[in-house]
Amino acid sequence: MKDIILGVKDLSVNYKNKNVLAGVDLEIEKGKIYSIIGPNGCGKTTLIRAMSKSLKPKKGKVLLNGDDIFEMKSKEIAKKMAILNQNNTTMSDVTVKKLVQYGRYAHRDWWKGLNKEDDDITEWAMEKTFVANLKNRRIDTLSGGERQRAWLAMSIAQKPEILLLDEPTTYLDICHQLEILELVSKLNKEEGITIVMVLHDINHAVRYSDEVIVIYDKNIYTKGDSWSILKSQVIEEVFNVQTETIIDKESNKPIFYAKRVI
Ligand SMILES: Nc1ncnc2c1ncn2[C@@H]1O[C@H](COP(=O)(O)OP(=O)(O)OP(=O)(O)O)[C@@H](O)[C@H]1O
């Protein structure tokens, strides 16, 4: 039987009168990595926000380990789920260590302060994400890649079961993109954290996830492994580009490139 950590049922989201998602059903299995792809404005961020209770849907439910998130307290959700938004600009005037410590407040009341366990988990999170050597640096003095790792450290300091990432590689050069994706993959393998991330690079989505979720026309157009996404007409239909696919001998996974706009 499937072990579902996050279930989306008949989810519809509107912004004022504009309908962005209509009747989305989705099951996220514990321990897997999922990537969400789709054209600009198709509703990827909206889905992530609705799944994390940052946005109230017009209709439908989101179940975290079977519990309706709209009936759960934010703190209870934060103990199980962490979300890393696009272009985080808040809290840029604090040190890396302070930022990572904020992750622990999912488990503690802020007026009681942090204890030894929190200190240990803060250190662990910084080690895991390779920012321990930057702990006394302010966030606004870091490079894009370092900053993203610091935010990831804060997210895992929450000790979540599931991590939602909205475009974690945006603005990073190719080396730092891979560094973040390798790190996410490591957190999945070593810590068992379920990952759902929005990515624009289709080859990254295919390479780093167990399943790719394609959003198009207000709903999930298709969902499947790398072969089912790239060996079908999906990319052409959804992105309007003519594509060619080759096989990467090392990973035995397909790699595609977009040849021209259809
Ligand atoms: N706060 C808002 N108010 C009104 N419309 C919004 C709001 N946020 C998003 N939208 C609209 O909803 C649609 C979906 O937006 P969303 O950000 O979810 O798309 P996306 O797939 O993440 O896009 P991108 O790939 O460009 O990041 C877009 O048409 C967008 O303009």
The ligand as an ORCA input file, in Angstrom:
! r2SCAN-3c Opt
* xyz 0 1
  N      -1.647     37.339     -5.789
  C      -2.122     37.173     -7.034
  N      -3.166     37.911     -7.489
  C      -3.665     37.747     -8.733
  N      -3.189     36.839     -9.631
  C      -2.143     36.088     -9.230
  C      -1.562     36.208     -7.926
  N      -0.545     35.325     -7.829
  C      -0.490     34.680     -9.022
  N      -1.432     35.124     -9.857
  C      -1.698     34.667    -11.230
  O      -2.011     33.290    -11.162
  C      -1.398     32.578    -12.244
  C      -0.504     31.477    -11.690
  O       0.589     32.073    -11.016
  P       1.768     31.205    -10.386
  O       2.724     32.161     -9.762
  O       1.184     30.152     -9.540
  O       2.377     30.559    -11.696
  P       3.753     29.776    -11.897
  O       3.432     28.560    -12.684
  O       4.433     29.580    -10.594
  O       4.548     30.813    -12.807
  P       6.127     31.062    -13.085
  O       6.625     29.877    -13.828
  O       6.121     32.270    -13.962
  O       6.796     31.285    -11.764
  C      -0.674     33.621    -13.075
  O      -1.487     34.004    -14.157
  C      -0.476     34.778    -12.111
  O      -0.467     36.019    -12.799
*
